[in-house]
Amino acid sequence: MRRGCISLGTIKCDDCKRSIPYPERYLLTEDKDGVSVHLCSGCCLDKGLAKFASKKDGSEVEFIID
């Protein structure tokens, strides 16, 4: 399961080990065994799990939740 979340400042990316500051978005993925992985928006863009989407007020990072 994948969930797009907002950091409270206490989350670290499991890929690049960077601290994700408040209010940056991150992706939380859980596999069938219950193992959780936190990925920052930069790592999600690199892995193809997110893309830039243009909105009326500007571009935003949009997570791909399947």
C-alpha positions as CSV (number, residue, x, y, z in Angstrom):
1,M,0.0,0.0,0.0
2,R,1.3,3.5,-0.8
3,R,0.2,6.7,1.0
4,G,1.2,10.3,0.4
5,C,1.9,12.0,3.8
6,I,3.1,15.3,5.2
7,S,6.1,15.2,7.5
8,L,5.9,16.5,11.0
9,G,9.7,16.9,11.0
10,T,10.6,13.6,12.6
11,I,10.7,11.5,9.5
12,K,13.9,10.3,7.6
13,C,14.1,9.0,4.1
14,D,15.0,5.4,4.1
15,D,16.8,5.7,0.7
16,C,19.0,8.9,1.0
17,K,18.8,9.1,4.8
18,R,17.8,12.8,4.6
19,S,15.6,14.3,7.3
20,I,12.3,15.3,5.8
21,P,11.3,18.7,7.3
22,Y,7.8,19.9,8.1
23,P,5.7,20.4,5.9
24,E,7.4,18.5,3.1
25,R,5.5,15.6,1.5
26,Y,6.8,12.0,1.5
27,L,5.6,8.6,0.3
28,L,5.0,5.8,2.8
29,T,4.9,2.3,1.3
30,E,4.0,-0.9,3.1
31,D,4.5,-4.4,1.8
32,K,2.5,-7.5,2.7
33,D,4.9,-8.3,5.6
34,G,4.1,-5.0,7.2
35,V,7.6,-3.4,6.4
36,S,7.3,0.4,6.0
37,V,9.5,2.5,3.8
38,H,9.6,6.3,3.9
39,L,10.7,8.0,0.7
40,C,11.3,11.8,0.3
41,S,9.9,13.5,-2.8
42,G,13.3,13.7,-4.4
43,C,13.8,9.9,-4.2
44,C,10.3,9.3,-5.4
45,L,11.0,11.5,-8.5
46,D,14.2,9.5,-9.1
47,K,12.5,6.1,-8.8
48,G,9.5,7.2,-11.0
49,L,7.0,7.1,-8.1
50,A,6.2,10.7,-8.5
51,K,5.9,13.3,-11.3
52,F,5.5,17.0,-11.7
53,A,1.9,18.1,-12.4
54,S,0.9,21.5,-13.5
55,K,-2.0,23.0,-11.6
56,K,-3.7,26.4,-12.0
57,D,-1.5,28.0,-9.4
58,G,1.8,26.4,-10.3
59,S,3.5,23.0,-10.6
60,E,3.4,20.5,-7.8
61,V,4.9,17.1,-7.1
62,E,2.2,14.4,-7.5
63,F,2.7,11.0,-6.1
64,I,1.7,7.9,-8.1
65,I,-0.5,5.8,-5.8
66,D,-1.4,2.4,-7.4
